Amino acid sequence: MASATGYRPGLLVVAVAALAVAGCFPLAATYVHLDSPGIRHVQAICRDIGPPVLAAWESSGVRFEATLKPLYAAKSGEGFVRVQGRKDSIVRPAEPLGRIVRKDGNAPTELRFGFERRDEVLSPHALPVPPHGTVWHTFVFTGLPPIDFPGRLELPAMIVDGVSMPMPAFEFEIRPWAGFAPINC
């Protein structure tokens, strides 16, 4: 029965019950949005659920993904760049340091960071699982503060089986996201 204001308490109960049966819960987060020409934005969990924390692109038939704040894409909260390739591929950054230019004050501030190879950083809910015969070669960014500011991410070229592949430069900012996620994701 509707009240004088048109509010229908029964409708709210039905909506909450439907979400509970579906196993969904509300989710709100801030994420770091990376942007550069030619990249795709990819959600990290449960196919199309969650904020688009990953920037994905291909170069010479090799798939790359990067993030500064992985949220549900990784077991740790560290940003990373990963390369999809054969298990026996030799993958490494061309230089030992990447760079972030912080753009939230009067003068840009430069931060340098290193890379640490860690191939088991993915969350069990992270997607995509690489096709049979390939693995993710993952390099975690080390020495960065929590990313809660806008700026520019510059990665060195990646060497994949002896071939140097330049990485795009990314402009980034903090964005809010809200939606529903399944409990059994």
JOLIN-V452489 format. One record per helix or strand. SS is the DSSP state (A for helix, B for strand). FROM is the first residue (numbers start at 1). LEN is the number of residues. If there is no record, write none. Layout:
SS&FROM&LEN + SS&FROM&LEN
//
This chain:
A&9&14 + B&24&12 + B&40&3 + B&45&1 + B&49&1 + B&54&6 + B&62&6 + A&71&3 + B&74&1 + B&80&7 + B&91&3 + B&98&5 + B&109&9 + B&122&1 + B&126&1 + B&134&9 + B&151&4 + B&158&3 + B&163&3 + B&169&14
//
